Amino acid sequence: MRRHTSFILVAGTVFPVLASLVACHSSGSRTRAEAATIPSAQVATAQRGDISQVLTLAGQFQPYQVVDVHPKVSGYMAHINVDIGDIVHRGETLAVLEVPELKAQLEQTQFEVQQSQQEIKRAEHEINQAEAQHAALHAESARLEEAAKAQPGLIAQQELDDALAKDLSSEAQVDAAKAAMAAAQEHAGAARSDNERVEALHNYTNVTAPLDGVVIWRYADTGALIQGGTNSNDQDLPIVRISQSDILRLRVPVPEDDIRHIHVGDLLQVRVDAINRSFTGKIVRFTRDVNFETRTMETEVDVDNKNLSIDPGMYANTALHLDQVKNVVTIPVEALVLNAHGQQTVYVLGSNNHVHIRNVEIGLEGSKLAEIKNGINPGDRVIVGGQEKYQDGEEVSPLLISTPASETVQQTGGMIDMKAEANGGDQ
């Protein structure tokens, strides 16, 4: 009887424990089953950052001006003072021509000027003489007329008429002398003008530099016959060619698709590998004309080169910011989904890991990141890729991935790799 009672007591104790263990096992199985049914999703965090679109282009330096120096007159080269590579300054004598006939013309015009001055002096003397004679005759005529009025009949009328005639004749001689003076002055003016013309031509035998620059080519030697540059004959060679190199034009061909981003005053980064120099340039002009063959537009940057460290013809690599936004909300472009209505949407996870589909406004878009103007805040978690597997309101298990906050998109329109070219040339 006691054994039976003990068995009942043991059984009463074991069965509740077993029931509790079975219940716990069943609950754990259900939790694992539910967890197995929640899909996982890769998510990224919306951040604040910058997006830039940079166009890299190869450019070439050109002289600001290139001038072929021709003489105004034809003659023989007496001597030339410069050679290629020489630095010259405005007004500096480059060469001297010998023109014997021009020298003779100059001497003749100088003689004519001197002769005209002598004519003027002679005319002045004639005027003085005529005026003095006229004064004397006029005074004599006046005295006779007064005497005749005081005592009528004292002086014969014939004598009065002769005195008056001499007075009028002397006055005409004064006018003639003054006219001769005017003619002499006109002749002197013409002689001076002719002398100045010939002297100017003679001065052209001294060929000077029209600007500050570098002699990049020399075409003539001492003793050569040089033709004057006053005609349209293209065969007439200049004496030298001068390049203005203290300021250079950096010409960059911008592709047609990027022309809309080009504005006067835009900055671009310039790197000259040949001299290991980098600097910031500013766009000062562009052609507003697209080349038919290359589909590019020439764009220019003025580069200060007072120390002549950059030689015309050198290449440069440039980087131009086409578009840029700073301190904006960015997300990976894989987080964007275009819905059936053509609206960009993003799958956002709430605090309880449930999916919420939001419409967003897109700004600047790069290759990896997109600017979000409206619809997403910094810190929001967005699903990246495979959004078609998820429904609005569905719970997911997030797998956070690390993504950059900023991006610089490099677009190339052609670059110059000096090392690669050198290696290619050695092969």
C-alpha positions as CSV (number, residue, x, y, z in Angstrom):
1,M,0.0,0.0,0.0
2,R,2.8,2.3,0.8
3,R,4.6,1.4,-2.5
4,H,1.6,2.3,-4.5
5,T,1.3,5.6,-2.8
6,S,4.9,6.4,-3.4
7,F,4.5,5.6,-7.1
8,I,1.6,8.0,-7.4
9,L,3.5,10.8,-5.7
10,V,6.5,10.3,-8.1
11,A,4.3,10.2,-11.1
12,G,2.5,13.3,-10.0
13,T,5.9,15.1,-9.7
14,V,7.4,13.9,-13.1
15,F,4.5,14.5,-15.4
16,P,4.3,18.3,-14.8
17,V,8.0,18.6,-15.4
18,L,7.8,16.6,-18.7
19,A,4.8,18.7,-19.8
20,S,6.7,21.9,-19.1
21,L,9.7,20.6,-21.2
22,V,7.5,19.7,-24.1
23,A,5.8,23.1,-24.0
24,C,9.1,24.9,-24.1
25,H,10.4,22.8,-27.0
26,S,7.3,23.5,-29.0
27,S,7.5,27.3,-28.4
28,G,11.2,27.4,-29.5
29,S,10.4,25.5,-32.6
30,R,7.7,28.0,-33.5
31,T,10.1,31.0,-32.9
32,R,12.7,29.5,-35.2
33,A,10.1,28.8,-37.8
34,E,8.9,32.3,-37.7
35,A,12.4,33.7,-37.9
36,A,13.1,31.5,-40.9
37,T,10.2,33.0,-42.8
38,I,11.4,36.7,-42.4
39,P,13.4,37.6,-45.5
40,S,16.8,39.4,-45.2
41,A,17.6,42.5,-47.1
42,Q,20.8,44.5,-47.7
43,V,20.3,48.0,-46.5
44,A,22.4,51.2,-46.5
45,T,22.1,54.4,-44.5
46,A,21.3,57.7,-46.1
47,Q,24.2,60.1,-45.4
48,R,25.2,63.7,-46.0
49,G,28.0,64.1,-48.6
50,D,29.1,65.7,-51.9
51,I,28.7,64.6,-55.5
52,S,30.9,66.0,-58.2
53,Q,31.0,65.4,-61.9
54,V,34.5,66.2,-63.2
55,L,35.5,66.2,-66.9
56,T,39.2,65.5,-67.6
57,L,40.6,66.8,-70.9
58,A,43.9,67.2,-72.6
59,G,44.8,70.7,-73.7
60,Q,47.7,72.3,-75.5
61,F,49.5,75.6,-74.9
62,Q,49.6,78.1,-77.7
63,P,51.3,81.5,-78.0
64,Y,49.0,84.4,-77.2
65,Q,50.1,86.0,-80.4
66,V,52.4,85.0,-83.3
67,V,53.7,87.8,-85.6
68,D,55.7,87.5,-88.8
69,V,57.8,90.6,-89.0
70,H,58.1,92.0,-92.5
71,P,59.9,95.2,-93.4
72,K,57.9,98.1,-94.8
73,V,60.5,98.7,-97.6
74,S,62.6,96.4,-99.8
75,G,66.3,96.4,-99.4
76,Y,69.5,94.4,-98.6
77,M,70.0,93.0,-95.2
78,A,72.8,95.1,-93.7
79,H,72.8,93.1,-90.4
80,I,70.4,91.1,-88.3
81,N,70.7,91.2,-84.5
82,V,68.6,88.2,-83.4
83,D,68.3,84.5,-83.8
84,I,65.9,81.8,-82.8
85,G,65.3,81.6,-79.1
86,D,66.3,85.2,-78.4
87,I,64.0,87.1,-76.1
88,V,63.1,90.5,-77.6
89,H,61.2,93.6,-76.3
90,R,58.8,95.9,-78.0
91,G,60.8,98.6,-80.0
92,E,64.0,96.6,-80.0
93,T,66.0,96.7,-83.3
94,L,65.8,93.3,-84.9
95,A,67.6,94.1,-88.2
96,V,68.8,96.9,-90.4
97,L,68.2,97.2,-94.2
98,E,70.3,99.1,-96.6
99,V,68.4,101.0,-99.3
100,P,70.7,103.5,-101.1
101,E,68.0,105.0,-103.3
102,L,65.9,105.8,-100.3
103,K,68.8,107.5,-98.6
104,A,69.2,109.7,-101.7
105,Q,65.5,110.6,-101.7
106,L,65.8,111.5,-98.1
107,E,68.7,113.9,-98.8
108,Q,66.8,115.4,-101.7
109,T,63.7,116.1,-99.5
110,Q,65.9,117.6,-96.8
111,F,67.4,120.0,-99.5
112,E,63.9,120.9,-100.6
113,V,62.9,121.7,-97.1
114,Q,65.9,124.0,-96.7
115,Q,65.2,125.6,-100.0
116,S,61.6,126.3,-99.0
117,Q,62.8,127.9,-95.8
118,Q,65.0,130.3,-97.8
119,E,62.1,131.1,-100.1
120,I,60.1,132.1,-97.0
121,K,62.9,134.3,-95.8
122,R,63.1,136.0,-99.2
123,A,59.4,136.5,-99.2
124,E,59.6,138.1,-95.8
125,H,62.2,140.6,-97.1
126,E,60.1,141.4,-100.1
127,I,57.1,142.1,-97.9
128,N,59.1,144.3,-95.6
129,Q,60.5,146.2,-98.7
130,A,57.1,146.6,-100.3
131,E,55.5,147.8,-97.0
132,A,58.2,150.3,-96.5
133,Q,58.0,151.7,-100.0
134,H,54.2,151.7,-99.8
135,A,54.4,153.7,-96.5
136,A,56.7,156.3,-98.1
137,L,54.6,156.7,-101.2
138,H,51.3,156.8,-99.2
139,A,52.7,159.5,-97.0
140,E,53.9,161.6,-100.0
141,S,50.5,161.3,-101.6
142,A,48.8,162.3,-98.4
143,R,51.0,165.4,-98.0
144,L,50.3,166.6,-101.6
145,E,46.6,166.1,-101.2
146,E,46.6,168.1,-97.9
147,A,48.6,170.9,-99.6
148,A,46.3,171.0,-102.5
149,K,43.3,171.4,-100.2
150,A,45.1,174.2,-98.2
151,Q,46.0,176.2,-101.3
152,P,43.9,175.2,-104.3
153,G,45.9,175.4,-107.6
154,L,49.3,175.3,-105.8
155,I,49.9,171.6,-106.9
156,A,49.0,170.5,-110.4
157,Q,46.4,167.8,-110.7
158,Q,48.7,165.6,-112.8
159,E,51.2,165.5,-109.9
160,L,48.4,164.5,-107.5
161,D,47.3,161.8,-109.8
162,D,50.8,160.4,-110.2
163,A,51.3,160.4,-106.4
164,L,48.0,158.5,-105.9
165,A,48.9,156.0,-108.6
166,K,52.3,155.3,-107.0
167,D,50.5,154.8,-103.6
168,L,48.1,152.3,-105.0
169,S,50.8,150.5,-107.0
170,S,52.9,150.1,-103.8
171,E,49.9,148.7,-102.0
172,A,49.4,146.1,-104.7
173,Q,53.1,145.2,-104.4
174,V,52.6,144.6,-100.7
175,D,49.7,142.2,-101.5
176,A,51.8,140.5,-104.1
177,A,54.6,140.0,-101.7
178,K,52.2,138.5,-99.1
179,A,50.8,136.2,-101.8
180,A,54.4,135.1,-102.6
181,M,54.9,134.4,-98.8
182,A,51.7,132.3,-98.7
183,A,53.0,130.3,-101.8
184,A,56.4,129.9,-100.2
185,Q,54.8,128.6,-97.0
186,E,52.6,126.1,-98.9
187,H,55.7,124.9,-100.8
188,A,57.5,124.6,-97.5
189,G,54.6,122.5,-96.0
190,A,54.6,120.2,-99.0
191,A,58.4,119.9,-98.8
192,R,58.2,119.0,-95.1
193,S,55.4,116.5,-95.7
194,D,57.5,114.8,-98.5
195,N,60.5,114.8,-96.2
196,E,58.5,113.2,-93.4
197,R,57.1,110.5,-95.7
198,V,60.6,109.6,-97.0
199,E,62.1,109.8,-93.6
200,A,59.4,107.4,-92.3
201,L,60.2,105.0,-95.1
202,H,63.9,105.4,-94.3
203,N,63.1,104.6,-90.6
204,Y,61.5,101.4,-91.7
205,T,65.0,100.2,-92.7
206,N,65.4,99.8,-89.0
207,V,63.1,96.8,-88.3
208,T,61.9,96.7,-84.7
209,A,60.0,94.2,-82.6
210,P,56.2,95.0,-82.5
211,L,55.8,93.2,-79.1
212,D,57.6,91.5,-76.3
213,G,58.2,87.9,-77.2
214,V,60.6,85.1,-78.3
215,V,62.1,84.7,-81.8
216,I,60.8,81.3,-82.8
217,W,62.2,81.4,-86.4
218,R,64.6,83.4,-88.5
219,Y,64.2,83.5,-92.3
220,A,66.9,86.0,-93.5
221,D,70.7,86.3,-93.3
222,T,73.0,89.2,-93.9
223,G,73.2,90.4,-97.5
224,A,69.9,88.9,-98.5
225,L,67.5,90.9,-100.6
226,I,64.3,91.4,-98.5
227,Q,61.1,92.3,-100.1
228,G,58.8,94.9,-98.5
229,G,55.6,93.6,-96.9
230,T,53.4,96.1,-98.6
231,N,51.9,93.8,-101.3
232,S,49.8,90.6,-101.2
233,N,52.6,88.3,-102.5
234,D,52.5,85.3,-100.2
235,Q,56.0,84.3,-101.4
236,D,57.6,87.2,-99.6
237,L,59.2,85.7,-96.5
238,P,59.4,87.7,-93.2
239,I,62.6,88.4,-91.5
240,V,61.7,86.7,-88.2
241,R,58.7,85.2,-86.5
242,I,58.0,86.3,-82.9
243,S,55.9,84.5,-80.4
244,Q,54.3,86.3,-77.5
245,S,54.9,83.7,-74.7
246,D,54.8,85.7,-71.5
247,I,51.1,84.8,-71.6
248,L,49.8,81.6,-73.2
249,R,46.5,80.3,-74.4
250,L,45.7,76.9,-73.1
251,R,43.2,75.4,-75.6
252,V,41.0,72.6,-74.5
253,P,38.5,70.8,-76.8
254,V,35.3,70.3,-74.9
255,P,33.0,67.5,-76.2
256,E,29.7,68.5,-77.6
257,D,27.7,66.8,-74.8
258,D,29.4,68.9,-72.1
259,I,29.3,72.3,-73.8
260,R,26.2,73.3,-71.8
261,H,28.3,73.3,-68.7
262,I,31.0,75.7,-70.0
263,H,30.8,79.3,-68.8
264,V,33.3,82.2,-68.8
265,G,34.9,82.4,-65.4
266,D,34.6,78.7,-64.6
267,L,37.7,77.3,-62.8
268,L,39.6,74.2,-63.9
269,Q,42.6,72.4,-62.5
270,V,45.6,72.2,-64.8
271,R,48.6,69.8,-64.6
272,V,51.6,70.2,-66.8
273,D,53.5,66.9,-66.4
274,A,56.5,68.0,-68.5
275,I,57.5,70.6,-65.9
276,N,55.7,69.0,-62.9
277,R,53.5,72.0,-62.3
278,S,49.9,72.3,-61.3
279,F,47.7,75.4,-61.0
280,T,44.1,76.6,-61.2
281,G,43.0,78.3,-64.5
282,K,40.0,80.3,-65.5
283,I,38.0,80.0,-68.7
284,V,38.2,83.3,-70.5
285,R,36.7,82.5,-73.9
286,F,35.3,79.8,-76.1
287,T,34.5,79.7,-79.8
288,R,30.8,79.0,-79.6
289,D,31.4,76.8,-82.6
290,V,31.5,73.0,-82.7
291,N,34.1,71.4,-85.0
292,F,32.3,69.3,-87.6
293,E,34.9,66.5,-87.5
294,T,35.8,66.3,-83.9
295,R,32.4,67.4,-82.4
296,T,34.3,69.5,-79.9
297,M,34.4,73.2,-79.0
298,E,37.7,75.0,-78.5
299,T,37.8,76.6,-75.0
300,E,40.7,78.8,-73.9
301,V,42.4,79.6,-70.6
302,D,44.9,82.5,-70.3
303,V,48.0,81.3,-68.4
304,D,50.6,83.7,-67.0
305,N,54.1,82.6,-68.2
306,K,56.3,85.6,-67.4
307,N,59.2,83.2,-66.4
308,L,58.7,81.3,-69.7
309,S,58.7,78.0,-67.9
310,I,56.0,76.7,-70.2
311,D,56.8,76.4,-73.9
312,P,54.1,76.7,-76.5
313,G,53.2,73.3,-77.8
314,M,53.3,71.6,-74.4
315,Y,50.4,69.4,-73.4
316,A,48.4,69.8,-70.2
317,N,45.8,67.6,-68.5
318,T,42.8,69.5,-67.1
319,A,40.0,68.8,-64.8
320,L,36.7,70.8,-65.1
321,H,33.9,70.5,-62.6
322,L,30.8,70.2,-64.7
323,D,28.3,70.0,-61.8
324,Q,28.7,69.8,-58.0
325,V,26.5,69.6,-54.9
326,K,27.7,69.7,-51.3
327,N,26.3,68.6,-48.0
328,V,23.3,66.9,-49.5
329,V,21.5,63.6,-48.6
330,T,23.0,60.8,-50.7
331,I,22.0,57.1,-51.1
332,P,23.3,54.4,-53.4
333,V,21.8,54.5,-56.9
334,E,20.8,50.8,-56.4
335,A,18.3,52.0,-53.8
336,L,16.3,53.8,-56.5
337,V,13.3,52.0,-58.1
338,L,11.2,53.4,-60.9
339,N,7.5,52.5,-60.3
340,A,4.8,52.0,-62.9
341,H,3.9,55.7,-62.9
342,G,7.5,56.8,-63.7
343,Q,8.1,58.0,-60.2
344,Q,11.4,57.3,-58.4
345,T,10.8,55.4,-55.2
346,V,12.9,54.1,-52.3
347,Y,12.2,51.1,-50.0
348,V,12.8,52.5,-46.5
349,L,12.9,50.4,-43.2
350,G,11.2,51.8,-40.2
351,S,12.3,51.3,-36.6
352,N,10.5,48.0,-36.5
353,N,12.2,46.8,-39.7
354,H,9.0,47.1,-41.7
355,V,9.2,48.2,-45.4
356,H,7.8,51.6,-46.3
357,I,7.8,52.6,-50.0
358,R,8.4,56.4,-50.4
359,N,8.4,58.7,-53.4
360,V,11.6,60.7,-53.7
361,E,12.9,63.7,-55.7
362,I,16.3,63.0,-57.3
363,G,19.0,65.7,-57.8
364,L,22.4,65.2,-59.2
365,E,23.1,61.5,-59.9
366,G,26.5,59.9,-60.2
367,S,27.6,56.5,-61.1
368,K,27.3,55.2,-57.5
369,L,25.4,57.8,-55.5
370,A,22.3,59.9,-56.0
371,E,21.3,63.2,-54.4
372,I,17.9,63.0,-52.7
373,K,16.2,66.4,-52.5
374,N,13.1,65.3,-50.9
375,G,11.7,62.1,-49.3
376,I,14.7,60.8,-47.4
377,N,16.4,62.1,-44.3
378,P,20.0,61.4,-43.1
379,G,20.1,58.2,-41.1
380,D,17.2,56.5,-42.9
381,R,17.9,52.9,-43.9
382,V,17.1,52.0,-47.5
383,I,17.1,48.6,-49.2
384,V,19.8,48.2,-51.8
385,G,18.9,45.8,-54.6
386,G,16.2,43.2,-55.1
387,Q,13.4,45.5,-54.1
388,E,10.9,43.5,-56.2
389,K,11.1,40.7,-53.5
390,Y,9.6,43.0,-50.8
391,Q,6.1,44.3,-50.2
392,D,5.0,47.6,-48.5
393,G,4.6,46.8,-44.7
394,E,6.6,43.6,-44.9
395,E,9.1,42.9,-42.1
396,V,12.6,42.1,-43.1
397,S,15.9,41.2,-41.5
398,P,18.3,44.0,-42.3
399,L,21.9,43.3,-43.3
400,L,23.7,46.7,-43.0
401,I,26.4,47.4,-45.7
402,S,28.9,50.2,-45.7
403,T,28.6,52.8,-48.5
404,P,30.5,56.1,-49.2
405,A,28.8,59.4,-48.5
406,S,30.5,61.3,-51.3
407,E,31.5,60.6,-54.9
408,T,33.5,62.2,-57.7
409,V,32.4,61.1,-61.1
410,Q,35.3,61.2,-63.6
411,Q,34.4,61.7,-67.2
412,T,37.2,61.7,-69.7
413,G,37.4,63.5,-73.0
414,G,41.0,62.5,-73.5
415,M,44.1,62.6,-71.4
416,I,47.8,62.8,-72.1
417,D,50.1,60.3,-70.4
418,M,53.6,61.5,-71.0
419,K,55.2,58.4,-69.4
420,A,53.1,56.1,-71.6
421,E,54.0,58.0,-74.7
422,A,57.6,57.9,-73.8
423,N,57.5,54.2,-73.2
424,G,55.6,53.6,-76.4
425,G,58.2,55.6,-78.3
426,D,61.0,53.4,-76.9
427,Q,59.4,50.2,-78.1
